[in-house]
Amino acid sequence: MPVTRPDSPPMQVADREVAASAQISDHQVGSIHSWDLSTAVDGPGTRMTLFMAGCGMRCQYCQNPDSWRMADGVRHTVDEVMERVLRYRTVMQVTGGGLTISGGEPLLQTRFVMNVIRRCHELDIHTALDTSGLFGARLHDVDLDLVDLVLLDIKSGLPETYRRVTGRQLQPTLDFARRLSDRGRPMWIRFVLVPGLTDDVDNVEAIADLVAGLDGVERLEVLPFHQLGREKWVATGEPYLLEDTRAPSVDLLARVHEQFAARGITVV
């Protein structure tokens, strides 16, 4: 049976995060949750991933619910971020890597994020933006042209399922995907496969319909659900609705891969 989502206080808190994001007037300062350095994750090559604090969604399978609130992040300036990025500039360029900005939802702090991306662009450092597209309308076309790669998280293909998964509407993501396609911007699509929540044949087919009609999609990543974020949910005190959900089976993963591959989509 599908997991249901009640109209709950967490979404009210998410709305407050959206409102709070508009109050950060100094676009040289951002609220940052954490940093990571890895290879072949969050984009090509060796990458530094900058996780921004704050999110306007409350996805049932979120593995970092501790990143939801901007107030829980640490304030850093653009200069401080760039100082850290430049430590790894050589290894990034040798491996074809760069900087990925993720979250939370990075576009809650759009201008700060774009100031960092602009600095990287000037230094010929590859940039990737990992986003749900919920706030894609905050980006101007000139911003889109500065981002080398968008990791677009498409949570579900059917509006009602999307709402159940995230608490939000699907349309902003669809609109953002179309803008990226129209401008020919490179995209990697990400989809989290959750048994009983996002695995319905029609839901997957709706994502395949969308992706097959987009230009610029280089690959689609099917990310199997896991329980690695469970302890963080316990720590937040928020109800965790996927307590009894298991990772997708080999057969389910194969079926979903086949659905996408049948539409000519490169799946990893």
N, C-alpha and C positions, 0 to 999 in steps of 0.2 A: 504494500500500500504506500502511496506517496506520503512523504512527511509534510505535515501542514505547518504553516507559520501563522500564529495569531497576530493581531494588531497589538504590538507590545511596546513597552517603554524603551527598549533598545533603539527602535526607529525614531522615537522622539529625541533621544540623545543624539542620533545621527543627524537629525535636522538641526540641532543646536550646533553641531560641528560645522555644518555648511554655513550657518549664519556667522559663526566665529571666524571662518576663513576670510570673510570680507572685512574683518576688523584689523587684519595684519597689513598696515599701510606701508611699512618699510619693506620694499621688495628686495632689499639687500640682506634681509634676515629671514630664516626659515626655521620651522620646528622639525627636527630630525629624530627619527626613532632609533636607527642603527645603521651600520655599514657592514659590507661583506666583500670579500675578494675571492673570486672563484673562476673556474675555467669551464667553458661550454655550458654555462647556465645563464639565463637572462640575456641571451644574445651571443654573438660569435666571439671566439677568442677569450683571452683572460680579461675579466671585467671587474671593475669596482661597481657594486650595487649600493646605491644610496636609498635607504628606505625612509620616506617622509612619514611624519606622524599625522594622523587624522584621516578619517574616511567617512563618506556620506552613505555607505552601504552597510548592511549587517548580514553578510552572506553566511548561511548556515554552516558552510564548510571552511570558513576562514581559518587559516593556520596561524595567524598573528592577530588575535583579537586585542592583544596588548598594544597594538598600533592604532587603535580606533580614535584616540583622543589627542588632539594637538597639544593640549596642556601637559600631556605626559611625555612629550618629546623634549629634546635639548635644543636650545636656540644656537644656530651657527650662522655666520655671515657667508656670503658668496665667496669672499676671499679665503675664508677658512676651509670651505669645501674644495676650492681649487688648489689650495696648498696641499691637501691630502691627495687629490687626484694626480697632481703633478709628480708625486713620489713614484707613481707606477706608470708614468707616461711611456717610458721606454719599453717595458714589458708588454704594455697594451699594444703599442704600435708593431712590435715584433710579431705578436701572436694574432694580429688583426682584431684586437679587442677594443675596449673603451669603457665608457661610463654608462650605466643603466640607472635610471631614476624610477623607483617603484614606491610602494607604500604598504599599508594604507592606500590612499588614493592621491598621487602626486598633484593632480590638477586642482585639488583644493587650495594649493598654494601656487597657482599658475605662474604669476609674474616672477616669483623667486626661482621656480624651476626653470623658466625660460631664460632668466639671467644667467644661470649656471650653464645651460645648454648653449647659449650664445657665446659664452667665454670659451667653452670647449670647441665650438665651431671655428672660432678665430684661431685656435691652436691646433686645428686639424686632428682633434680627438673625436673618435666615433661616439655617437650618442644613441641611446635607445630609451624609449619612454614606455613603461609598463603601466597600462591604464585600462579601466573599464569603459572609458569613453563617456561616462555619465556627465562629466563637465567639459566635454570636447568643444562645446560652443564657446567656451572661454578663450580658446586659442584662435588667433587670427591666421589667415592664410600664410602670412610671412613666417609665423611661428612654425607651422607645419613643414615649411620648406627647410627649416633649420634642423629638424629632427631626422637623423639618418635612418632610424628604424623604429616602428611602433609595434610593441607587443600588446595586441588588443585582446583583452579578456572578454570573450563572449560567454556569459554564464549559462545561457539557455537560448533556444530559438523561438519558443512559444511565449507570448506575452504573459499568460497566466502562470506558467512555470517560472519565468524570470522573476515575476513578482514574489512568488513563493520562496525562491532561492535567496533573493537579495533584499526584498522589501521595496524595490524601486521598479520603475517602468523600463521597458526594453527600448522604446523609441529613441532616446538620446544616443544609445550605442549604435543603433542602425544608422542614424543620421551621421554620426561621426565616421563610421566605416565608409559610408558613401562619399563623404568629403575627402577622405584619404584616397579612396579609389579614383575619384575624379581628378585628383592632383597627381596620381601615379606614385604615391608614396609607398615605400616598401613596408610590408606588414608580415608579422608572424601572428597567427591566430592561436589563442589558447582556450581550451575547453576542459573543465574539470568534470570527470565522469564519476557520478555518485549513484550507486545502486539505489533504486527506489525514489530518486529525486530528479536526476537529469538524464537518466538512461532510456527514457521512453523513445521508441522508434520514431514517432512523429516529431518529438523534440529535436532529436539528432538530425532528422531529415530537414527540419526548418533551418538549422545552422548550415547544413550542407547547401541548401538552396541559396542562402545569403552569400556564403563564401565563394561559391561557384560563379556568382555574378559580379565579384569584385576584381578589379585590376590591382596588381601590386602584391598580391598574397604569395609569399615565397614558400610557406609551409604552414601546416596546422599541427599543433601539439595537443595530443590527448593526454591529459594529466590524471592518472588514477587517484581517486580519493584515498586518503590515509588518515590515521588517527594521531599523527605527530603533534597536532596542535591541541590535543585534548586537555593536557594539564594547564595550558594557558587559559582555556575556557573555564576550568575549575577555579583558577585564580581570580578571574574577573567576577565570578559570582553570577554570570549570565546563564540562562538555561541553554544547555547544549542538546539540541534535538537529534543529533546523529550518534549518540552514545552507543547504540547497538548496530550501527551500520558498518558493514565489512567492506574491505577493498573489492573492487570489481574483479570478477573471475576472468580467467584466460579466455573463455568463450565469449563473455560480454565484450571484452576489449577487442577481440577479433571481429565481432559483429559490427561494432562502432567504426573500427578502422575500415572495414569493407564498405560501410555506408559512405564514408567520405571518399575513399579511393574510387568508388564507382562513379563519382562526379568529376574525376580527374584531378582531385586535390592531393597534393603531396602531404602525406601524414607521417608524423614521427612520434 
